[in-house]
């Protein structure tokens, strides 16, 4: 019985630590303004939901450890759903630096967009070599006749703080005393935000290796080229109605 009380106290303290909301760290996906303005090459464009790798859309900040594994911690989270935040902030960044009207789907305006943008991310990871890498492809579709369609790749690399050998410090310390400590989550978040801003700039100028394909003819059921409605048939003329009004004596 004498040992039971200390054990119960330790268990209670552990549970209190697990339930403490201040022990959970949340990091914003919020790319900075690069203070660089480019021409408007997109006009009005709808940005589809950005496709992310599973580890990047799971909600936890991820990094690569010395054994090559991609790891995360349930106490280190993104402040919003990564897919939603990535899409909204990318659309905002493109619009701010180019003057284009880029809006995340669904398109909310009555006038349809001229173009559609799709981004497919293959890698979004803080690598062991001290580089945050954002790699994938983006596509800009213009379904009007003679429109230019772009299929281009991006490979953006942002330097992270140099990892140091440490025991129990940084993300790497969570998985053994001999593991190399990775960059702290706040540095990973800053690097990802910088990479998103650079991606916005690349899309705004239609940059990167790839191909440009001209639309030969608009699709008959294209969202961007809706056929005009047929005129309505005129209504038949109204026949006069005879009304008899009875006046009381």
N, C-alpha and C positions, 0 to 999 in steps of 0.2 A: 504493500500500500504506500510505503514511503517513496518508492520509485515511480509510482503511478502518477503522482501530481506533477513532478517535473516533466515527465513525458507528455502529459496532457497539455501543459503550458507551452512546450515546444511545438506541439501539433497545432495548438491554437494560433501561435505566432506565425507559423508557416501558412496556415489558411488565411490569416489576415493579410499577409504579404501577397498571396495569390489574388485576393479579392480587391486589393488596393488599386483603384483606377489610375492613380498617378504613376504606378509602375509600368504602365503601357505607354510606349512612345509612338506617336503618330506624326508622319512626315508628309508635307504637302507636295503634290505634283503641280508645280507653278513655274513654268519657264520664264526666264528674265527677258526684258526687252533689250535686244541687241543694239538699239539706237542706230540701226542701219535701215534705210528705206530703199526699196526697189520698185521697179515698174509694175503696173497691174497687168499680169499675163493671164489671169483667170476669170476676171469679170465676176459673175455670180457662180458659185460652185457649192455643191452639197458634199460634205465629207462623211463618208460611211464610217461606222464604228471601226476603230483601229483593231486589227487582229494581233493579239499578243501571244507569246508562248505561255504555256500553262503556269510555269513558275513565276512569270511576271504579272499575271492577272489574278494570282491567288490572294492578294491582299497583304502579304508579308514581304518586307524588304529582303531581297535575296542577294547572295554573294557566292563566289567560288572559293573553296578551301584548297589546301595544299594537296589533298588526295584527288582533286579534280571534281569533287561532288559539288552540287549546287545546294546550299543550305539556307535556312531562314529561321526566324525566331518569332514565336507567337506574341511576344511582347514588343516587337518592332514592326509596326504596321504602316501602310499608306493611309492617309487621312480620308481618302475617298476611294471608290472602286477604281482600280487602275485603268481599265478600259474606258470608262466614262471620263475620268479626269484627263487621260492622255488625249482622247478625241476632242474634248471641249477646249483644252488649252492649246492644242495644235491648231485648231480652226481659228482661235482668237489671235494667235501669234502670226499666222499667215495674213490675216486681215489687217492687223496693225502695221505690219512692215510694208505691205504692198498696196493697201487701199482697196483690195478686192473684198467682195462680200462672200466670205466662206463661212458656212453654218453647218454644224453637226446635224446629222439626220435625227429625226425626220424633218424635211424642209417645211418651215412654218409659213412661208409667204404664198400669196395667191399667184404671183408670177413665177413660173417654174425656173429653176437654175439653168444656166447655159452649159455647165459642165458638172461632172461627178468625179470625186477623188476617192481613191481607195488605197489604204496603206496596210501592208502586211509585214509585220515585224518578225524576223527569224531569231534574233538574239537581242536581249536587253539585259545585260549582266555586268556586274562588277567582277572583272576577271582577276585571277590570281596574280597576273603580271602587273597589276596596278593600273589597269586601263578599264574604264567603263565603255562598253561597246554596244552601239545601237546599229543593228544591221538588218537589212531587208530590202523591200521594193515598194514603189508607189506607182499608181496608175491614174492618169487623168483622161477621162473619156469625154469626147465631144461628138454627140451622135448626129449633129446637123450635117447636111451634105457639104463636103469639102472641109469639115472640121479636122483639127489635128489631135490625134490621140497619142499619149505618151506612156511608155512603159520603161521605167528607169529604176536603177538600184541606188542604195545609199549604204555607206559604211562609215559611221561617225565614231570617233574615238576621243574620249576625254580623260585626261590624266587624273588619277586618284592620289591621295597622300601615300607616300612610300610605306608599305607594310614593314613592321618591325617584329623581331622575335620577342614574344612576350608570353607570360603565363597568366591566363585568365583575363587578359585585357583585349577589348575589341571583339568582333564576331568570331574570329578564329579561336580565341581562348575558350569558347564554350565547348569545344570538342577535343580537349586534351591539352595538357601542359606543353606538349611538344609542337602543337599546331602553330602555324604562322598567323599572327594577328592581322586581320584584314582591315580595310578602311572602315571608320565608324559609319553608322547608318546616315548620319547627317551629311557626311561627305558623299555617300552614294546618292542620296537624294539630290544634292546640289549638282553632281555630275550628270545625273539623268535629266534634270531640268535644263542644263546647258545643252545636252544632246538634242532634246526636243526643240529648243530654239534654233539650233543649227539645221535640224531637219525641216523646220518651217521655212527657213531661208532658202534651202535647196528646192523645196517644192514651189515656193513663190517665183523662183527664176526658172523653173522647169529644168533644173540642173541634174547632173549625174549621168553615168554611162547607161545607154539604153537605146531604144528605137522610137521613132515618130511615125505613126501610121495615119494616113488620111482616110477619113470616112468617105466611102464611095457613094453611098446613098443612105438617107435616114431610114431607120427601122420603122415599119408601118405602125407598130404599136409603141413607139418610143414615148417615154414620159416627157421628153424634151420637145417633141414635135407632134403635138396632139392635133388631129384633123379638125377643121372647123365644124361646128354643128350645122345641120341642115335647117333652113328657115322653116318656121312654123306655118301651117296652113291658116289662112285668115278665118276668123269665126263668122258664121252666118249672121246676117242682120237680125236684130231683135224685132219681133212683131209687136205692134202697138196693142195695148191692153185697154179694153173698154171698161170703165169703172162707172157704176151707177151709184150715186149718192142719194140716199133717202133722207129727206128732211122732215122731221116730225111736225105734226100740226100743233 
